[in-house]
Amino acid sequence: MRDQVRIIAAGKVSSGFSILKLIALGADACYSARSMMIALGCIQALKCNSNHCPVGVATQDKQPEAGLVPSDKKVRVASYHRETTTSFAEILGAIGLEGSSKLRPWHVMHRVSSTETKQYGEMYQYLSEGDLLGQEVPESYLRAWELAESGSFEST
């Protein structure tokens, strides 16, 4: 079904490397919310839902909102986005690839201890087309397979 499904990754996407890692692991696209909010001026005051954002990013209160000047902030957000995608392209080029569609798990290394690194391809078992359609489920997927319920996302 991989040709019918698109995977969008989110969560701690803040650099060109984090985008590269997620795409190498199988994501088709990445969303970056927190990083863009910080580029906009968010100070993570954790008052987003109270309408009392002290910097005016997440409020309709006129006083702090007045400090948020979109014409100034759009430059910061655009610059952050440009530099992040430039970083991604530079890392991709350093790997020797011309496009992100060629990224694979073995292109990314992960430090597993103070003296050892492994490729993501060594750390995780990746499935080939049809691997879950047969009678035997790969060992590393067996626990999740046994707990899966077709009618619910709740764990049992």
PyMOL commands that set and color helices and strands:
alter all, ss='L'
color gray80, all
select helices_A, chain A and resi 16-24+34-40+48-50+62-65+70-95+100-102+105-107+120-123+139-147
alter helices_A, ss='H'
color red, helices_A
select strands_A, chain A and resi 8-10+29-31+109-111+117-119
alter strands_A, ss='S'
color yellow, strands_A
deselect
rebuild
show_as cartoon
